[in-house]
């Protein structure tokens, strides 16, 4: 998956990605606790840079966010 992500980024291929909205984030850190990869999701939302080669796009953070600050986008 990591190799596919890097190739997709180089070729600018549209793909499913996570999108963070820092204005909606209340920094409750529920997404951090739900992430099976132990990523700092709250930090990524605050920077609005959700791309991470270790992210497996499982959607745990999307499902648990009480304010909908994290969503899937096709871009």
C-alpha positions in Angstrom: 0.0 0.0 0.0 2.9 2.4 0.8 4.4 1.9 -2.7 1.0 2.4 -4.4 0.5 5.6 -2.4 3.9 7.0 -3.4 3.4 6.1 -7.1 -0.1 7.6 -7.0 1.3 10.8 -5.5 4.1 11.0 -8.2 1.6 10.5 -11.0 -1.1 12.7 -9.4 -3.6 9.9 -9.7 -7.0 10.6 -8.1 -7.7 8.3 -5.2 -9.6 8.1 -2.0 -8.0 10.2 0.7 -8.8 11.5 4.1 -9.7 15.2 4.5 -9.4 17.1 7.8 -11.4 20.2 8.7 -9.5 22.0 11.5 -12.4 24.5 12.0 -14.7 21.6 13.0 -12.2 19.8 15.2 -12.6 20.1 18.9 -9.4 18.3 19.8 -11.1 15.6 21.8 -8.5 13.0 20.6 -11.0 10.3 20.1 -9.6 9.8 16.6 -6.1 9.2 18.0 -7.4 6.5 20.3 -9.4 4.8 17.6 -6.5 4.7 15.1 -5.2 1.1 14.8 -1.9 2.5 13.4 -1.4 4.7 16.5 -1.1 7.9 14.3 -1.6 11.3 15.8 -4.7 12.0 13.8 -5.7 15.2 15.7 -2.3 16.7 14.8 -2.9 15.9 11.1 -6.4 17.4 11.2 -5.0 20.6 12.8 -2.4 20.9 10.0 -5.1 19.8 7.4 -2.5 17.4 6.0 -4.0 13.9 6.4 -1.7 12.0 4.0 0.5 9.5 5.8 2.2 6.5 4.3 1.3 4.5 7.4 -2.4 5.2 7.2 -4.5 2.2 6.0 -7.6 4.3 5.3 -9.7 2.1 7.7 -12.1 4.9 8.5 -12.0 4.5 12.3 -11.2 8.2 12.8 -14.0 9.1 10.4 -16.5 7.0 12.2 -15.6 8.2 15.7 -15.3 11.9 15.2 -18.3 13.6 17.0 -18.1 16.8 14.8 -17.4 15.2 11.4 -14.1 17.0 11.1 -12.6 14.0 9.2 -14.1 12.7 6.0 -13.2 10.8 2.9 -12.7 12.7 -0.4 -11.8 11.5 -3.9 -9.1 13.8 -5.1 
